[in-house]
Amino acid sequence: MKKYICAAAVLFSMCCSPLVTYAQKSPEEKLNMTMYAIMNMYVDTVDKVSFVDDVIARTMRSLDPFSAYLTPEEAMANEAALLGPTSFGGGEFVQQNQETVAQQFPVQMQKTVQTAYMADDGTGYIRLTMFAEQTLDEFREAVTSLGKQGMKNLILDLQGNPGGFFESAVAVADEFLDGNKSIVTTSGAHVPTQTATCQTDGCFEKGRVVLLVNGQTMSAAEILTGALRDWDRAVLVGSCTYGKGLIQETLPFEDGSAIRLTVAKYLTPAGMSIQKPYEGYGKFFADTSVTYRSLVNGRLLKSQGGVDADVEVPRDTSFMTALYYNLTFNGFQQKEAASYMERHHDALLKKYKTPERFFDNFSGEEDMFAELMKDAENAGIAYSQDEYERTAPAVKTQLKALLGRALYPECGYIYYKILNTANPAVIKALEIIGSDGYDKILR
């Protein structure tokens, strides 16, 4: 046995004795030596391509939730996705990459301001679904239109906003903040620290603001949220945001594959990381020992990943019964709204000459719901009394909203305005924005 051991040692020494000593100088050299040994000394022949791909993939997964190894197919899809609603990043690399991809993969831009309307005499409501190239223009147009209708205060709805272009989020934040206030800082161990600051006179630097946020408010949307919170510019209503505050760059290989590597993180103006805690070699835990305070009023800010709401309003899930899902998945709401409009179209338009009159005065939801339930029972959908009572209010609101959209197809807001009458976050925002409680929350 000793002979075999000695023979192995001699073989190892003969193959790479110059490398053995050299490999001890740094961890990187140790890794290179290990790869050399596996490829040149292992008992069996190793498929280099598969082995290296697997090592890279496992290594990238161990770093953080967003670093990854991309196969050629995934790399191509990732490049095209830079135009999509969830792409985000910071710095010159990302911006240049977006412009290149835009030339290669032209797409029809979706509207990112989903709806804008007056929620009451002095309060406007804007729902922003993502941040794209045209978002700033859409936002300014919506603010201008609402201003002409008497808007003094604004509810900006970012619930479910998955993010988008970094530059667009910074530009929209600039519309709320004056002077040369900081908006967001990007920081990493191997990249220069950069801070984006206000550059222009904004279209809504005065007036109260409530931001609606939740666990699906992500990345670029969190940049806007963090900036307005830190400068005491808005009251946040809803629940803590997602907590995606890391920046990735995609580095391609000649074979078409690539690595998507996290290179920096986003910090809010007060210095707090947006990223929620994660495990990995680059593990991140929110530093609860550090005290962060808002930059105008000195409010204590929580540091646990994501951006916390000032006023917690949980999502209403009470209506989500088996009955509700059966009705929705089978399209009963849409069918009944279409049928009701067909039966009463002329009479409805004669009675409700404008969308606002319909919003204020229509009361036919009970009849519509009764017809819908008859159809559901004829289709064999069973339900309990408890399910009926929990589901009925939400479905009635949906029926009115669907009918309003069908009656006034040129009106871009009536559907959402009706739905929001049952949205707990919107209800709470309207209650806060017009009361003394607004200023108390920001102190």
Contacts in CASP RR format, 6 or more apart in sequence:
PFRMAT RR
TARGET T0000
AUTHOR 0000-0000-0000
METHOD contacts of the structure
MODEL  1
MKKYICAAAVLFSMCCSPLVTYAQKSPEEKLNMTMYAIMNMYVDTVDKVS
FVDDVIARTMRSLDPFSAYLTPEEAMANEAALLGPTSFGGGEFVQQNQET
VAQQFPVQMQKTVQTAYMADDGTGYIRLTMFAEQTLDEFREAVTSLGKQG
MKNLILDLQGNPGGFFESAVAVADEFLDGNKSIVTTSGAHVPTQTATCQT
DGCFEKGRVVLLVNGQTMSAAEILTGALRDWDRAVLVGSCTYGKGLIQET
LPFEDGSAIRLTVAKYLTPAGMSIQKPYEGYGKFFADTSVTYRSLVNGRL
LKSQGGVDADVEVPRDTSFMTALYYNLTFNGFQQKEAASYMERHHDALLK
KYKTPERFFDNFSGEEDMFAELMKDAENAGIAYSQDEYERTAPAVKTQLK
ALLGRALYPECGYIYYKILNTANPAVIKALEIIGSDGYDKILR
11 41 0 8 1.000
12 20 0 8 1.000
12 37 0 8 1.000
12 41 0 8 1.000
13 20 0 8 1.000
15 40 0 8 1.000
15 41 0 8 1.000
16 33 0 8 1.000
16 36 0 8 1.000
16 37 0 8 1.000
16 40 0 8 1.000
16 41 0 8 1.000
19 33 0 8 1.000
19 36 0 8 1.000
20 33 0 8 1.000
22 29 0 8 1.000
22 33 0 8 1.000
23 29 0 8 1.000
23 30 0 8 1.000
23 32 0 8 1.000
23 33 0 8 1.000
24 30 0 8 1.000
38 46 0 8 1.000
38 51 0 8 1.000
39 46 0 8 1.000
39 48 0 8 1.000
53 69 0 8 1.000
53 71 0 8 1.000
53 257 0 8 1.000
56 69 0 8 1.000
56 259 0 8 1.000
57 68 0 8 1.000
57 69 0 8 1.000
59 69 0 8 1.000
60 67 0 8 1.000
60 68 0 8 1.000
60 69 0 8 1.000
60 259 0 8 1.000
60 260 0 8 1.000
60 261 0 8 1.000
61 67 0 8 1.000
61 68 0 8 1.000
61 69 0 8 1.000
62 280 0 8 1.000
62 281 0 8 1.000
63 261 0 8 1.000
63 262 0 8 1.000
63 280 0 8 1.000
63 281 0 8 1.000
63 282 0 8 1.000
64 246 0 8 1.000
64 262 0 8 1.000
64 278 0 8 1.000
64 280 0 8 1.000
64 282 0 8 1.000
64 284 0 8 1.000
65 246 0 8 1.000
65 278 0 8 1.000
66 244 0 8 1.000
66 246 0 8 1.000
66 248 0 8 1.000
66 260 0 8 1.000
66 262 0 8 1.000
67 248 0 8 1.000
67 259 0 8 1.000
67 260 0 8 1.000
67 261 0 8 1.000
67 262 0 8 1.000
68 259 0 8 1.000
68 260 0 8 1.000
69 257 0 8 1.000
69 258 0 8 1.000
69 259 0 8 1.000
69 260 0 8 1.000
70 78 0 8 1.000
70 250 0 8 1.000
70 257 0 8 1.000
70 258 0 8 1.000
70 259 0 8 1.000
70 260 0 8 1.000
71 257 0 8 1.000
72 255 0 8 1.000
72 256 0 8 1.000
72 257 0 8 1.000
75 250 0 8 1.000
75 252 0 8 1.000
75 256 0 8 1.000
75 257 0 8 1.000
75 258 0 8 1.000
76 256 0 8 1.000
78 250 0 8 1.000
78 258 0 8 1.000
78 260 0 8 1.000
79 97 0 8 1.000
79 101 0 8 1.000
79 105 0 8 1.000
79 250 0 8 1.000
80 101 0 8 1.000
80 105 0 8 1.000
81 87 0 8 1.000
82 94 0 8 1.000
82 97 0 8 1.000
82 98 0 8 1.000
82 101 0 8 1.000
83 98 0 8 1.000
83 101 0 8 1.000
83 102 0 8 1.000
83 105 0 8 1.000
83 107 0 8 1.000
84 107 0 8 1.000
84 130 0 8 1.000
84 132 0 8 1.000
84 164 0 8 1.000
85 110 0 8 1.000
85 129 0 8 1.000
85 130 0 8 1.000
85 131 0 8 1.000
85 132 0 8 1.000
85 162 0 8 1.000
85 163 0 8 1.000
85 164 0 8 1.000
86 130 0 8 1.000
86 162 0 8 1.000
86 163 0 8 1.000
86 164 0 8 1.000
86 218 0 8 1.000
86 219 0 8 1.000
87 98 0 8 1.000
87 164 0 8 1.000
87 165 0 8 1.000
88 94 0 8 1.000
88 131 0 8 1.000
88 163 0 8 1.000
88 164 0 8 1.000
88 165 0 8 1.000
88 166 0 8 1.000
88 169 0 8 1.000
88 219 0 8 1.000
88 220 0 8 1.000
88 247 0 8 1.000
89 166 0 8 1.000
89 219 0 8 1.000
89 220 0 8 1.000
89 247 0 8 1.000
89 248 0 8 1.000
90 166 0 8 1.000
90 186 0 8 1.000
90 247 0 8 1.000
90 264 0 8 1.000
91 166 0 8 1.000
91 186 0 8 1.000
91 194 0 8 1.000
93 249 0 8 1.000
94 166 0 8 1.000
94 247 0 8 1.000
94 249 0 8 1.000
95 166 0 8 1.000
95 167 0 8 1.000
97 250 0 8 1.000
98 165 0 8 1.000
102 133 0 8 1.000
109 132 0 8 1.000
109 133 0 8 1.000
109 134 0 8 1.000
110 129 0 8 1.000
110 130 0 8 1.000
110 132 0 8 1.000
111 138 0 8 1.000
112 128 0 8 1.000
112 129 0 8 1.000
112 130 0 8 1.000
112 131 0 8 1.000
112 132 0 8 1.000
112 134 0 8 1.000
112 135 0 8 1.000
112 138 0 8 1.000
113 126 0 8 1.000
113 127 0 8 1.000
113 128 0 8 1.000
113 129 0 8 1.000
113 135 0 8 1.000
113 138 0 8 1.000
113 139 0 8 1.000
113 141 0 8 1.000
113 142 0 8 1.000
114 127 0 8 1.000
114 128 0 8 1.000
114 129 0 8 1.000
114 416 0 8 1.000
115 125 0 8 1.000
115 126 0 8 1.000
115 127 0 8 1.000
115 412 0 8 1.000
115 413 0 8 1.000
115 415 0 8 1.000
115 416 0 8 1.000
115 417 0 8 1.000
116 124 0 8 1.000
116 125 0 8 1.000
116 126 0 8 1.000
116 127 0 8 1.000
116 142 0 8 1.000
116 145 0 8 1.000
116 146 0 8 1.000
116 413 0 8 1.000
117 124 0 8 1.000
117 125 0 8 1.000
117 146 0 8 1.000
117 413 0 8 1.000
117 416 0 8 1.000
117 417 0 8 1.000
118 124 0 8 1.000
118 125 0 8 1.000
118 146 0 8 1.000
118 149 0 8 1.000
118 150 0 8 1.000
118 151 0 8 1.000
119 125 0 8 1.000
119 155 0 8 1.000
119 417 0 8 1.000
119 420 0 8 1.000
119 426 0 8 1.000
119 430 0 8 1.000
120 430 0 8 1.000
121 150 0 8 1.000
122 150 0 8 1.000
122 151 0 8 1.000
122 152 0 8 1.000
122 153 0 8 1.000
123 151 0 8 1.000
123 152 0 8 1.000
123 153 0 8 1.000
123 154 0 8 1.000
123 155 0 8 1.000
123 430 0 8 1.000
123 433 0 8 1.000
123 434 0 8 1.000
124 146 0 8 1.000
124 151 0 8 1.000
124 153 0 8 1.000
124 154 0 8 1.000
124 155 0 8 1.000
125 154 0 8 1.000
125 155 0 8 1.000
125 157 0 8 1.000
125 417 0 8 1.000
125 420 0 8 1.000
125 426 0 8 1.000
126 139 0 8 1.000
126 142 0 8 1.000
126 143 0 8 1.000
126 146 0 8 1.000
126 154 0 8 1.000
126 155 0 8 1.000
126 156 0 8 1.000
126 157 0 8 1.000
127 157 0 8 1.000
127 416 0 8 1.000
128 135 0 8 1.000
128 139 0 8 1.000
128 156 0 8 1.000
128 157 0 8 1.000
128 158 0 8 1.000
128 161 0 8 1.000
128 172 0 8 1.000
128 221 0 8 1.000
129 160 0 8 1.000
129 161 0 8 1.000
130 161 0 8 1.000
130 162 0 8 1.000
130 163 0 8 1.000
130 164 0 8 1.000
130 221 0 8 1.000
131 161 0 8 1.000
131 163 0 8 1.000
131 164 0 8 1.000
131 165 0 8 1.000
131 166 0 8 1.000
131 168 0 8 1.000
131 169 0 8 1.000
131 172 0 8 1.000
131 220 0 8 1.000
131 221 0 8 1.000
132 164 0 8 1.000
132 165 0 8 1.000
132 168 0 8 1.000
133 165 0 8 1.000
133 168 0 8 1.000
135 165 0 8 1.000
135 168 0 8 1.000
135 171 0 8 1.000
135 172 0 8 1.000
136 168 0 8 1.000
136 171 0 8 1.000
136 172 0 8 1.000
136 175 0 8 1.000
139 172 0 8 1.000
139 175 0 8 1.000
139 203 0 8 1.000
140 175 0 8 1.000
140 203 0 8 1.000
143 151 0 8 1.000
143 154 0 8 1.000
143 175 0 8 1.000
143 203 0 8 1.000
143 204 0 8 1.000
144 203 0 8 1.000
146 154 0 8 1.000
152 207 0 8 1.000
152 208 0 8 1.000
153 207 0 8 1.000
153 208 0 8 1.000
153 209 0 8 1.000
153 210 0 8 1.000
153 433 0 8 1.000
153 434 0 8 1.000
154 204 0 8 1.000
154 207 0 8 1.000
154 208 0 8 1.000
154 209 0 8 1.000
154 210 0 8 1.000
155 209 0 8 1.000
155 210 0 8 1.000
155 212 0 8 1.000
155 426 0 8 1.000
155 429 0 8 1.000
155 430 0 8 1.000
155 433 0 8 1.000
156 209 0 8 1.000
156 210 0 8 1.000
156 211 0 8 1.000
156 212 0 8 1.000
156 234 0 8 1.000
157 212 0 8 1.000
157 425 0 8 1.000
157 426 0 8 1.000
158 211 0 8 1.000
158 212 0 8 1.000
158 213 0 8 1.000
158 217 0 8 1.000
158 221 0 8 1.000
158 224 0 8 1.000
158 225 0 8 1.000
159 212 0 8 1.000
159 213 0 8 1.000
159 214 0 8 1.000
159 216 0 8 1.000
159 217 0 8 1.000
159 238 0 8 1.000
159 425 0 8 1.000
160 214 0 8 1.000
160 215 0 8 1.000
160 216 0 8 1.000
160 217 0 8 1.000
160 218 0 8 1.000
160 221 0 8 1.000
161 216 0 8 1.000
161 217 0 8 1.000
161 218 0 8 1.000
161 221 0 8 1.000
162 216 0 8 1.000
162 218 0 8 1.000
162 219 0 8 1.000
162 221 0 8 1.000
163 169 0 8 1.000
163 218 0 8 1.000
163 219 0 8 1.000
163 220 0 8 1.000
163 221 0 8 1.000
163 222 0 8 1.000
164 219 0 8 1.000
164 220 0 8 1.000
164 221 0 8 1.000
165 220 0 8 1.000
166 220 0 8 1.000
166 223 0 8 1.000
168 220 0 8 1.000
169 220 0 8 1.000
169 221 0 8 1.000
169 223 0 8 1.000
169 224 0 8 1.000
170 183 0 8 1.000
170 184 0 8 1.000
170 196 0 8 1.000
170 223 0 8 1.000
172 224 0 8 1.000
173 183 0 8 1.000
173 184 0 8 1.000
173 198 0 8 1.000
173 223 0 8 1.000
173 224 0 8 1.000
173 227 0 8 1.000
173 228 0 8 1.000
174 183 0 8 1.000
174 198 0 8 1.000
174 199 0 8 1.000
174 200 0 8 1.000
174 202 0 8 1.000
175 202 0 8 1.000
175 203 0 8 1.000
175 204 0 8 1.000
175 205 0 8 1.000
176 202 0 8 1.000
176 204 0 8 1.000
176 205 0 8 1.000
176 209 0 8 1.000
176 227 0 8 1.000
176 228 0 8 1.000
176 233 0 8 1.000
176 234 0 8 1.000
177 183 0 8 1.000
177 198 0 8 1.000
177 202 0 8 1.000
177 205 0 8 1.000
177 227 0 8 1.000
177 228 0 8 1.000
177 231 0 8 1.000
177 233 0 8 1.000
178 198 0 8 1.000
178 201 0 8 1.000
178 202 0 8 1.000
178 205 0 8 1.000
179 198 0 8 1.000
180 197 0 8 1.000
180 198 0 8 1.000
180 199 0 8 1.000
181 197 0 8 1.000
181 198 0 8 1.000
181 227 0 8 1.000
181 231 0 8 1.000
181 269 0 8 1.000
182 195 0 8 1.000
182 196 0 8 1.000
182 197 0 8 1.000
182 227 0 8 1.000
182 269 0 8 1.000
183 195 0 8 1.000
183 196 0 8 1.000
183 197 0 8 1.000
183 198 0 8 1.000
183 223 0 8 1.000
183 227 0 8 1.000
183 269 0 8 1.000
184 195 0 8 1.000
184 196 0 8 1.000
184 223 0 8 1.000
184 226 0 8 1.000
184 227 0 8 1.000
184 266 0 8 1.000
184 267 0 8 1.000
184 268 0 8 1.000
184 269 0 8 1.000
185 193 0 8 1.000
185 194 0 8 1.000
185 195 0 8 1.000
185 196 0 8 1.000
185 266 0 8 1.000
185 267 0 8 1.000
185 268 0 8 1.000
185 269 0 8 1.000
185 271 0 8 1.000
186 193 0 8 1.000
186 194 0 8 1.000
186 195 0 8 1.000
186 247 0 8 1.000
186 264 0 8 1.000
186 265 0 8 1.000
186 266 0 8 1.000
186 267 0 8 1.000
187 193 0 8 1.000
187 264 0 8 1.000
187 265 0 8 1.000
187 267 0 8 1.000
188 263 0 8 1.000
188 264 0 8 1.000
188 265 0 8 1.000
190 263 0 8 1.000
191 263 0 8 1.000
191 264 0 8 1.000
208 235 0 8 1.000
208 433 0 8 1.000
208 434 0 8 1.000
208 438 0 8 1.000
209 228 0 8 1.000
209 233 0 8 1.000
209 234 0 8 1.000
209 235 0 8 1.000
210 234 0 8 1.000
210 235 0 8 1.000
210 236 0 8 1.000
210 237 0 8 1.000
210 429 0 8 1.000
210 432 0 8 1.000
210 433 0 8 1.000
210 438 0 8 1.000
211 224 0 8 1.000
211 225 0 8 1.000
211 228 0 8 1.000
211 229 0 8 1.000
211 234 0 8 1.000
211 235 0 8 1.000
211 236 0 8 1.000
211 237 0 8 1.000
212 237 0 8 1.000
212 238 0 8 1.000
212 425 0 8 1.000
212 426 0 8 1.000
212 429 0 8 1.000
213 221 0 8 1.000
213 225 0 8 1.000
213 236 0 8 1.000
213 237 0 8 1.000
213 238 0 8 1.000
213 239 0 8 1.000
213 240 0 8 1.000
213 241 0 8 1.000
213 307 0 8 1.000
213 309 0 8 1.000
214 238 0 8 1.000
214 239 0 8 1.000
214 241 0 8 1.000
214 315 0 8 1.000
214 425 0 8 1.000
215 239 0 8 1.000
215 240 0 8 1.000
215 241 0 8 1.000
215 242 0 8 1.000
216 242 0 8 1.000
217 225 0 8 1.000
217 241 0 8 1.000
217 242 0 8 1.000
217 307 0 8 1.000
218 241 0 8 1.000
218 242 0 8 1.000
218 243 0 8 1.000
218 244 0 8 1.000
219 242 0 8 1.000
219 244 0 8 1.000
219 245 0 8 1.000
221 241 0 8 1.000
222 241 0 8 1.000
222 242 0 8 1.000
222 243 0 8 1.000
222 244 0 8 1.000
222 245 0 8 1.000
222 266 0 8 1.000
222 274 0 8 1.000
222 306 0 8 1.000
222 307 0 8 1.000
223 266 0 8 1.000
223 274 0 8 1.000
225 236 0 8 1.000
225 241 0 8 1.000
225 307 0 8 1.000
226 268 0 8 1.000
226 269 0 8 1.000
226 274 0 8 1.000
226 307 0 8 1.000
227 233 0 8 1.000
227 268 0 8 1.000
227 269 0 8 1.000
228 234 0 8 1.000
228 236 0 8 1.000
229 236 0 8 1.000
229 268 0 8 1.000
229 294 0 8 1.000
229 301 0 8 1.000
229 307 0 8 1.000
229 310 0 8 1.000
230 268 0 8 1.000
230 269 0 8 1.000
230 270 0 8 1.000
230 271 0 8 1.000
230 272 0 8 1.000
230 294 0 8 1.000
230 295 0 8 1.000
230 301 0 8 1.000
231 269 0 8 1.000
231 294 0 8 1.000
231 295 0 8 1.000
231 296 0 8 1.000
232 294 0 8 1.000
232 295 0 8 1.000
232 296 0 8 1.000
232 297 0 8 1.000
232 298 0 8 1.000
232 299 0 8 1.000
232 442 0 8 1.000
235 310 0 8 1.000
235 311 0 8 1.000
235 432 0 8 1.000
235 433 0 8 1.000
235 438 0 8 1.000
235 441 0 8 1.000
235 442 0 8 1.000
236 307 0 8 1.000
236 308 0 8 1.000
236 309 0 8 1.000
236 310 0 8 1.000
236 311 0 8 1.000
237 309 0 8 1.000
237 310 0 8 1.000
237 311 0 8 1.000
237 313 0 8 1.000
237 425 0 8 1.000
237 428 0 8 1.000
237 429 0 8 1.000
237 432 0 8 1.000
238 309 0 8 1.000
238 311 0 8 1.000
238 312 0 8 1.000
238 313 0 8 1.000
238 314 0 8 1.000
238 425 0 8 1.000
238 428 0 8 1.000
239 309 0 8 1.000
239 312 0 8 1.000
239 313 0 8 1.000
239 314 0 8 1.000
239 315 0 8 1.000
240 304 0 8 1.000
240 305 0 8 1.000
240 306 0 8 1.000
240 307 0 8 1.000
240 308 0 8 1.000
240 309 0 8 1.000
241 274 0 8 1.000
241 306 0 8 1.000
241 307 0 8 1.000
242 276 0 8 1.000
242 306 0 8 1.000
243 274 0 8 1.000
243 275 0 8 1.000
243 276 0 8 1.000
243 305 0 8 1.000
243 306 0 8 1.000
243 307 0 8 1.000
244 274 0 8 1.000
244 275 0 8 1.000
244 276 0 8 1.000
245 265 0 8 1.000
245 266 0 8 1.000
245 273 0 8 1.000
245 274 0 8 1.000
245 275 0 8 1.000
246 262 0 8 1.000
246 264 0 8 1.000
246 265 0 8 1.000
246 266 0 8 1.000
246 275 0 8 1.000
247 262 0 8 1.000
247 263 0 8 1.000
247 264 0 8 1.000
247 265 0 8 1.000
247 266 0 8 1.000
248 260 0 8 1.000
248 261 0 8 1.000
248 262 0 8 1.000
248 263 0 8 1.000
249 260 0 8 1.000
249 261 0 8 1.000
249 263 0 8 1.000
250 258 0 8 1.000
250 259 0 8 1.000
250 260 0 8 1.000
250 261 0 8 1.000
251 258 0 8 1.000
251 259 0 8 1.000
251 260 0 8 1.000
251 261 0 8 1.000
252 258 0 8 1.000
253 259 0 8 1.000
265 273 0 8 1.000
265 274 0 8 1.000
265 275 0 8 1.000
266 273 0 8 1.000
266 274 0 8 1.000
266 275 0 8 1.000
267 273 0 8 1.000
267 274 0 8 1.000
268 274 0 8 1.000
268 307 0 8 1.000
269 295 0 8 1.000
270 292 0 8 1.000
270 293 0 8 1.000
270 294 0 8 1.000
270 295 0 8 1.000
270 301 0 8 1.000
271 292 0 8 1.000
272 292 0 8 1.000
272 301 0 8 1.000
272 303 0 8 1.000
273 284 0 8 1.000
273 286 0 8 1.000
273 303 0 8 1.000
273 305 0 8 1.000
274 305 0 8 1.000
274 306 0 8 1.000
274 307 0 8 1.000
275 284 0 8 1.000
275 305 0 8 1.000
275 306 0 8 1.000
276 286 0 8 1.000
276 304 0 8 1.000
276 305 0 8 1.000
276 306 0 8 1.000
277 283 0 8 1.000
277 284 0 8 1.000
277 285 0 8 1.000
277 286 0 8 1.000
277 304 0 8 1.000
277 305 0 8 1.000
278 284 0 8 1.000
286 303 0 8 1.000
286 304 0 8 1.000
286 305 0 8 1.000
287 303 0 8 1.000
288 303 0 8 1.000
288 304 0 8 1.000
290 303 0 8 1.000
291 300 0 8 1.000
292 300 0 8 1.000
292 301 0 8 1.000
292 303 0 8 1.000
293 299 0 8 1.000
293 300 0 8 1.000
293 301 0 8 1.000
294 301 0 8 1.000
297 442 0 8 1.000
297 443 0 8 1.000
299 442 0 8 1.000
299 443 0 8 1.000
301 308 0 8 1.000
302 308 0 8 1.000
310 441 0 8 1.000
310 442 0 8 1.000
311 428 0 8 1.000
311 432 0 8 1.000
311 441 0 8 1.000
313 424 0 8 1.000
313 425 0 8 1.000
313 428 0 8 1.000
314 424 0 8 1.000
315 424 0 8 1.000
316 422 0 8 1.000
316 423 0 8 1.000
316 424 0 8 1.000
318 390 0 8 1.000
319 390 0 8 1.000
319 391 0 8 1.000
319 393 0 8 1.000
319 394 0 8 1.000
319 395 0 8 1.000
321 383 0 8 1.000
321 386 0 8 1.000
321 387 0 8 1.000
321 390 0 8 1.000
321 391 0 8 1.000
322 383 0 8 1.000
322 387 0 8 1.000
323 376 0 8 1.000
323 381 0 8 1.000
323 383 0 8 1.000
323 384 0 8 1.000
323 387 0 8 1.000
323 388 0 8 1.000
323 391 0 8 1.000
324 387 0 8 1.000
324 390 0 8 1.000
324 391 0 8 1.000
324 394 0 8 1.000
324 395 0 8 1.000
326 376 0 8 1.000
326 381 0 8 1.000
326 383 0 8 1.000
327 333 0 8 1.000
327 372 0 8 1.000
327 376 0 8 1.000
327 381 0 8 1.000
327 391 0 8 1.000
327 395 0 8 1.000
330 376 0 8 1.000
330 379 0 8 1.000
330 381 0 8 1.000
332 372 0 8 1.000
332 375 0 8 1.000
332 376 0 8 1.000
333 372 0 8 1.000
333 395 0 8 1.000
333 398 0 8 1.000
333 399 0 8 1.000
333 402 0 8 1.000
334 402 0 8 1.000
335 372 0 8 1.000
335 375 0 8 1.000
336 368 0 8 1.000
336 369 0 8 1.000
336 371 0 8 1.000
336 372 0 8 1.000
336 375 0 8 1.000
336 399 0 8 1.000
337 368 0 8 1.000
337 399 0 8 1.000
337 402 0 8 1.000
337 403 0 8 1.000
337 406 0 8 1.000
338 406 0 8 1.000
339 371 0 8 1.000
340 367 0 8 1.000
340 368 0 8 1.000
340 371 0 8 1.000
340 399 0 8 1.000
340 403 0 8 1.000
341 348 0 8 1.000
341 403 0 8 1.000
341 406 0 8 1.000
341 407 0 8 1.000
345 407 0 8 1.000
348 358 0 8 1.000
348 362 0 8 1.000
348 403 0 8 1.000
348 407 0 8 1.000
349 407 0 8 1.000
352 358 0 8 1.000
352 361 0 8 1.000
352 362 0 8 1.000
352 407 0 8 1.000
355 404 0 8 1.000
355 407 0 8 1.000
355 408 0 8 1.000
355 411 0 8 1.000
355 413 0 8 1.000
355 414 0 8 1.000
358 404 0 8 1.000
358 407 0 8 1.000
358 408 0 8 1.000
358 414 0 8 1.000
359 414 0 8 1.000
359 417 0 8 1.000
359 418 0 8 1.000
362 400 0 8 1.000
362 403 0 8 1.000
362 404 0 8 1.000
364 400 0 8 1.000
365 396 0 8 1.000
365 397 0 8 1.000
365 399 0 8 1.000
365 400 0 8 1.000
366 396 0 8 1.000
368 396 0 8 1.000
368 399 0 8 1.000
368 400 0 8 1.000
368 403 0 8 1.000
369 392 0 8 1.000
369 395 0 8 1.000
369 396 0 8 1.000
369 399 0 8 1.000
372 395 0 8 1.000
372 399 0 8 1.000
373 388 0 8 1.000
376 383 0 8 1.000
383 391 0 8 1.000
393 422 0 8 1.000
394 422 0 8 1.000
397 418 0 8 1.000
397 419 0 8 1.000
397 421 0 8 1.000
397 422 0 8 1.000
398 419 0 8 1.000
400 418 0 8 1.000
401 414 0 8 1.000
401 415 0 8 1.000
401 416 0 8 1.000
401 418 0 8 1.000
401 419 0 8 1.000
402 415 0 8 1.000
404 411 0 8 1.000
404 414 0 8 1.000
404 415 0 8 1.000
404 418 0 8 1.000
405 411 0 8 1.000
405 414 0 8 1.000
405 415 0 8 1.000
408 414 0 8 1.000
420 426 0 8 1.000
421 427 0 8 1.000
432 438 0 8 1.000
432 441 0 8 1.000
END
